[in-house]
């Protein structure tokens, strides 16, 4: 039997995209069923299917948009289900199942390694099992440290058991860039806007979870001197992430200085601006009142949410490296260069073309979803665009309209969250794989006028 036909994950030959999408659908449907049960809600009544589906999709796709208040509507069991969906969605079902097989000392066949490479978005299949072990260790270490730090904060305000629960839940939610919170009242972390420890803990978890496991692994190898230098991918991800955080903090501070930041101390102003610069990429916590922000700030947050986290991380969006490649390719055309350059290296044109494909399909998805909401929902267009991009980027920030969406509007957001998490290009690969393509033929070249 062909080695590609053996393994844990049944997917078509050379097409792991189908299984990747199918695994998310199965987890979402299982989560929906569990959240519908009376044991999952505080009222001990059945939850309507659409609310359960919306919540399960948001949790599995690590988004954070909610139509009912997470802290007060769901029971302890419901919170456990949501946290489980967040962890599965953040790491992917494939990675978790493969991890179990590794713990059981089961040999991982080539086809499953290919599936794992696709799931973790790594550059090579070489050393993929060792990389997976590093991913799991990273998750355990940082979620553990985060939970411990948050526990020292929550224990001052809540009973021991509740403090432990809050610490673990919010650490998982932050590292997986989910944005779900249990504080109640749809207020997220607004009461901690000037709390230094909470701000630094949550934003650090978001940044580390969103930077990409490959980058973390690369940094570890550099620090332990197993490598002499960081890869170009790591340099691109770190550079873009740092730039967006610094630029975002400054711009939000300027835009909201006389608005939502007005009543805060200088420490609150700086921490609030920094926190709100980090969370749009892509964890929907907030310490500032999003509803009260200026439209210009909303538009800037929309751009940050569209860009999202880094490849191979727990966040969504078109990704930081994709955004950087788009900018570099534009400059390359303007300067009439032959190749796209970054850090004294030339980028493969196939990579550049893929970046533009991601951008185009993502833009089409956002515009289509926004168009459908404009047809059916009564809210301001900018608020609806904010909602759509938040869903696409798996962010979870909202101007407050999520719970007021119609059933059709909720379905649109559900589909946008799902496609935003699995990736528009991945969805395209899955759909196109069933089409039999004829052998590609090159035709004569002829010029056309553009611009």
C-alpha positions in Angstrom: 0.0 0.0 0.0 1.2 3.5 -0.9 2.7 5.2 2.2 0.5 8.3 1.5 -2.6 6.1 1.9 -1.7 5.1 5.4 -2.2 7.3 8.5 -4.5 9.0 10.9 -6.1 11.5 8.7 -8.2 10.4 5.6 -7.7 13.0 2.9 -7.4 12.9 -0.8 -4.0 12.4 -2.2 -2.1 15.8 -2.5 -5.1 17.7 -1.1 -4.9 18.2 2.7 -7.0 21.4 2.3 -10.2 19.3 2.3 -9.4 17.6 5.5 -8.2 20.8 7.2 -11.6 22.4 6.4 -13.6 19.3 7.3 -11.9 19.0 10.7 -12.9 22.6 11.6 -16.5 21.9 10.5 -16.7 18.7 12.7 -15.3 20.5 15.7 -17.7 23.4 15.2 -20.7 21.1 14.9 -19.7 19.1 18.0 -19.2 22.3 19.9 -22.7 23.6 18.7 -24.3 20.4 20.0 -22.6 20.6 23.4 -23.5 24.3 23.8 -27.2 23.6 22.9 -27.5 21.3 25.9 -29.2 22.7 29.1 -26.1 21.9 31.1 -24.2 24.5 29.1 -26.3 27.6 30.0 -27.0 29.1 33.4 -30.7 29.0 32.7 -30.5 25.2 32.4 -32.6 25.5 29.2 -31.7 24.5 25.6 -29.9 27.2 23.7 -31.2 28.0 20.3 -29.1 26.4 17.5 -28.1 29.7 15.8 -26.7 31.1 19.1 -24.9 27.9 19.9 -23.5 27.7 16.3 -22.4 31.3 16.4 -20.6 30.8 19.7 -19.0 27.5 18.7 -17.8 29.0 15.4 -16.4 32.1 17.1 -14.6 29.9 19.7 -13.2 27.4 17.2 -12.1 30.1 14.8 -10.6 31.9 17.8 -12.6 35.1 17.0 -14.4 36.3 20.1 -17.5 37.9 18.6 -20.5 36.9 20.7 -24.3 37.3 20.6 -24.7 36.5 24.3 -22.5 37.5 27.2 -20.0 34.8 27.7 -19.5 35.4 31.5 -23.2 35.4 32.5 -25.1 33.3 29.9 -23.0 30.2 29.9 -22.5 27.8 32.8 -19.2 26.4 34.1 -19.6 23.5 31.7 -20.4 25.9 28.8 -17.2 27.8 29.7 -15.2 24.6 29.7 -16.6 23.7 26.2 -15.7 27.2 24.9 -12.2 27.1 26.3 -11.7 23.6 24.7 -12.9 24.9 21.4 -10.5 27.8 21.6 -7.6 25.6 22.4 -8.4 23.2 19.6 -9.1 26.0 17.2 -5.9 27.8 18.1 -3.6 24.8 17.6 -5.8 22.9 15.1 -7.3 19.5 15.5 -4.6 17.9 13.4 -1.8 19.1 15.7 -3.6 17.9 18.8 -4.4 14.4 17.4 -0.8 14.0 16.1 0.5 15.0 19.5 -1.6 12.2 21.1 -0.1 9.7 18.6 3.4 10.9 19.5 2.7 10.5 23.2 1.5 7.0 22.5 4.8 6.3 20.6 2.9 5.7 17.4 4.9 6.2 14.2 3.7 9.2 12.1 3.5 8.3 8.4 4.5 10.7 5.6 0.9 11.6 4.7 0.2 12.7 8.3 3.4 14.7 8.3 2.2 16.5 5.2 -1.1 17.2 6.8 0.7 18.5 9.9 2.9 20.8 7.8 -0.2 22.2 6.1 -1.9 22.7 9.5 1.1 24.4 11.2 2.0 26.4 8.1 5.6 25.5 8.3 8.1 26.0 5.4 9.3 22.4 5.3 8.3 18.9 6.3 11.8 18.2 7.7 11.8 17.9 11.5 8.0 18.5 11.6 7.5 16.1 14.6 10.3 17.8 16.6 8.7 21.2 15.7 5.3 19.9 16.9 6.8 19.0 20.3 8.3 22.5 20.4 4.8 23.9 19.7 3.2 22.0 22.5 5.9 22.9 25.0 5.6 26.6 24.0 1.9 26.5 24.6 2.2 24.8 28.0 4.9 27.2 29.1 3.4 30.5 28.0 -0.2 29.6 28.9 1.0 28.4 32.3 3.0 31.5 33.0 0.1 33.7 31.8 -2.3 31.9 34.0 -0.1 32.2 37.0 0.4 36.0 36.4 -3.4 36.5 35.9 -4.1 34.5 39.0 -2.1 36.9 41.2 -4.4 39.6 39.8 -7.8 37.9 40.0 -7.2 36.4 43.5 -7.4 39.9 44.9 -11.0 40.3 43.7 -12.5 36.8 43.4 -12.7 33.6 45.5 -9.8 31.1 44.9 -11.7 28.7 42.6 -13.1 31.5 40.5 -9.7 33.2 40.3 -8.1 29.9 39.1 -10.8 29.5 36.5 -10.6 33.1 35.3 -6.8 32.9 35.1 -6.7 29.7 33.0 -9.5 30.7 30.7 -8.2 34.2 29.9 -4.6 32.9 29.5 -5.8 30.3 26.9 -8.1 32.9 25.3 -5.2 35.5 25.0 -2.5 33.1 23.8 -4.9 31.6 21.1 -5.9 35.2 20.2 -9.5 34.4 20.8 -10.7 37.4 22.9 -13.4 35.6 24.9 -13.7 36.9 28.5 -15.7 35.9 31.6 -15.9 39.2 33.3 -19.5 39.8 32.2 -21.4 42.7 30.8 -19.6 42.7 27.4 -17.0 45.0 29.0 -13.9 42.8 28.5 -10.9 44.3 30.4 -12.1 48.0 30.4 -11.9 48.0 34.2 -8.1 47.2 34.0 -7.2 49.9 31.5 -4.4 51.2 33.7 -3.4 47.9 35.3 0.2 47.4 34.2 0.6 43.7 35.0 -2.7 42.7 33.3 -2.0 44.8 30.3 1.6 43.4 29.8 0.5 39.8 30.5 -2.4 39.8 28.1 -0.6 41.6 25.3 2.5 39.4 25.7 0.4 36.3 25.3 -1.4 37.8 22.3 1.9 38.8 20.6 3.6 35.4 21.3 0.6 33.4 20.2 0.2 35.5 17.1 3.8 35.8 16.0 3.8 32.2 14.7 5.3 29.1 16.1 8.0 28.9 13.4 9.3 32.4 14.5 9.3 31.3 18.2 11.2 28.1 17.2 13.6 30.1 15.1 14.3 32.5 18.0 14.9 29.6 20.3 17.4 28.0 18.0 19.2 31.4 17.6 19.4 31.9 21.4 20.7 28.3 22.0 23.2 28.9 19.2 21.8 26.1 17.1 21.5 28.6 14.3 23.7 31.6 13.5 20.9 33.9 12.3 17.1 34.2 12.0 15.4 33.1 8.8 14.1 35.8 6.4 10.5 34.8 7.4 11.2 35.5 11.1 12.8 38.8 10.3 9.8 39.8 8.2 7.3 38.8 10.8 9.1 40.4 13.7 9.8 43.7 11.8 6.2 44.1 10.6 4.7 43.2 14.0 7.0 45.6 15.9 6.3 48.4 13.3 2.5 47.9 13.5 2.4 47.9 17.3 4.5 51.1 17.7 2.8 52.9 14.8 -0.6 51.8 16.1 0.0 52.9 19.6 1.1 56.4 18.5 -1.8 56.9 16.1 -4.5 55.6 18.6 -3.0 57.9 21.2 -3.3 60.9 18.9 -6.7 60.1 17.5 -8.3 59.3 20.9 -6.4 61.7 23.2 -9.4 64.1 23.6 -12.0 61.3 23.3 -12.0 57.9 25.1 -8.5 58.6 26.5 -9.5 62.0 27.8 -10.5 61.0 31.4 -7.6 58.6 31.9 -4.2 59.2 33.6 -1.1 59.4 31.5 -0.4 55.8 32.4 -3.9 54.8 31.4 -3.6 56.7 28.1 -0.4 55.0 27.2 -1.4 51.5 28.3 -4.8 51.9 26.6 -3.3 53.0 23.3 -0.8 50.1 23.4 -3.3 47.5 24.4 -5.7 48.6 21.6 -2.9 48.6 19.1 -2.0 44.9 19.9 -5.5 43.4 20.1 -6.8 44.1 16.6 -4.2 41.6 15.4 -6.0 39.4 16.3 -7.5 39.0 19.8 -10.7 40.9 20.5 -10.0 42.0 24.1 -10.4 45.7 24.8 -9.6 48.1 27.6 -11.0 51.1 25.8 -14.7 51.6 24.8 -14.8 50.7 21.1 -18.3 52.1 20.7 -17.2 55.6 21.8 -14.2 55.8 19.5 -14.0 58.2 16.5 -14.8 56.8 13.0 -11.2 57.6 12.0 -10.0 55.2 14.7 -12.5 52.6 13.6 -11.1 52.8 10.1 -7.5 52.4 11.4 -8.5 49.4 13.6 -10.2 47.9 10.5 -6.9 48.1 8.6 -5.0 46.5 11.6 -7.7 43.7 11.8 -7.4 43.1 8.1 -3.6 42.6 8.3 -3.9 40.3 11.3 -1.3 38.2 13.0 1.7 36.3 11.5 1.7 33.1 9.4 1.6 29.9 11.5 0.3 31.7 14.6 -3.1 31.5 16.3 -4.5 34.7 14.7 -6.2 35.5 11.4 -6.1 38.2 8.8 -4.1 38.3 5.6 -1.0 38.0 7.9 1.9 40.5 8.6 4.3 38.9 6.2 1.8 39.0 3.4 1.2 42.7 4.1 5.0 43.4 4.0 5.4 41.5 0.7 2.5 43.5 -0.8 4.2 46.8 0.2 7.6 45.7 -1.0 6.2 44.5 -4.4 4.6 47.8 -5.0 7.8 49.6 -4.3 9.6 47.2 -6.6 7.3 48.1 -9.4 7.6 51.8 -8.7 11.4 51.7 -8.6 11.4 49.4 -11.7 13.4 46.7 -10.0 13.5 43.1 -11.3 13.1 41.4 -7.9 11.4 42.1 -4.6 14.1 42.6 -2.0 14.1 42.4 1.8 17.1 42.3 4.2 19.5 41.8 1.3 17.5 38.9 -0.1 15.3 38.5 -3.1 11.9 37.0 -2.7 10.5 34.3 -5.0 7.9 35.6 -7.4 5.7 32.7 -6.6 5.6 33.9 -3.0 4.7 37.4 -4.2 1.9 36.1 -6.5 0.5 34.1 -3.6 0.5 37.2 -1.4 -1.5 39.1 -3.9 -3.9 36.1 -4.3 -4.4 36.1 -0.5 -5.1 39.8 -0.6 -7.5 39.6 -3.5 -9.6 36.7 -2.2 -9.6 38.2 1.3 -10.8 41.6 -0.1 -13.5 39.8 -2.1 -14.7 38.0 1.0 -14.9 41.1 3.1 -16.6 43.2 0.4 -19.2 40.4 -0.2 -20.0 39.9 3.4 -20.2 43.7 3.9 -22.5 44.0 0.9 -24.9 41.3 2.3 -25.0 43.1 5.7 -25.7 46.4 3.9 -28.8 44.7 2.3 -30.3 43.4 5.5 -29.0 45.3 8.6 -30.0 48.8 9.7 -26.6 49.9 11.2 -24.1 52.5 10.0 -22.0 51.1 7.1 -18.7 51.7 8.9 -19.9 49.7 11.9 -20.9 46.8 9.7 -17.6 46.9 7.9 -15.9 46.9 11.3 -17.9 43.8 12.2 -17.1 42.0 9.0 -13.4 42.6 9.1 -13.4 41.7 12.8 -14.9 38.3 11.8 -12.6 37.8 8.8 -9.5 38.6 10.9 -10.8 36.4 13.7 -10.4 39.4 16.0 -13.6 39.7 18.0 -13.7 43.5 18.5 -17.1 45.1 17.9 -18.8 48.4 18.0 -21.7 46.8 19.8 -23.9 45.5 17.0 -23.2 41.7 17.1 -26.0 40.8 19.4 -28.5 42.9 17.4 -27.7 41.3 14.0 -30.6 39.5 12.3 -30.5 35.7 11.8 -29.3 36.3 8.2 -26.6 38.7 9.5 -25.4 36.2 12.0 -25.1 33.5 9.3 -23.0 35.9 7.2 -20.7 36.6 10.1 -20.4 32.8 10.9 -19.3 32.1 7.3 -16.9 35.0 7.4 -15.3 33.8 10.6 -15.0 30.3 9.2 -13.4 31.3 5.9 -11.2 33.8 7.7 -9.9 31.1 10.0 -9.3 28.3 7.4 -8.0 30.9 4.9 -9.5 32.0 1.6 -6.7 30.4 -0.4 -7.1 27.1 1.5 -10.8 27.2 0.8 -10.1 27.9 -2.9 -7.6 24.9 -3.0 -10.2 22.6 -1.6 -12.9 23.7 -4.1 -10.6 23.7 -7.1 -9.2 20.3 -6.3 -12.3 18.6 -7.6 -11.9 20.2 -11.0 -9.9 18.3 -13.6 -7.5 20.8 -15.2 -6.1 20.3 -18.6 -2.4 20.6 -19.2 -1.4 24.3 -19.0 -0.6 25.8 -22.3 1.5 29.0 -22.9 0.1 31.4 -25.5 1.9 34.2 -27.4 2.5 37.4 -25.4 0.8 40.7 -26.3 0.9 44.0 -24.4 -2.2 45.8 -22.9 -2.4 49.3 -21.4 -3.0 49.5 -17.6 -3.2 52.5 -15.1 
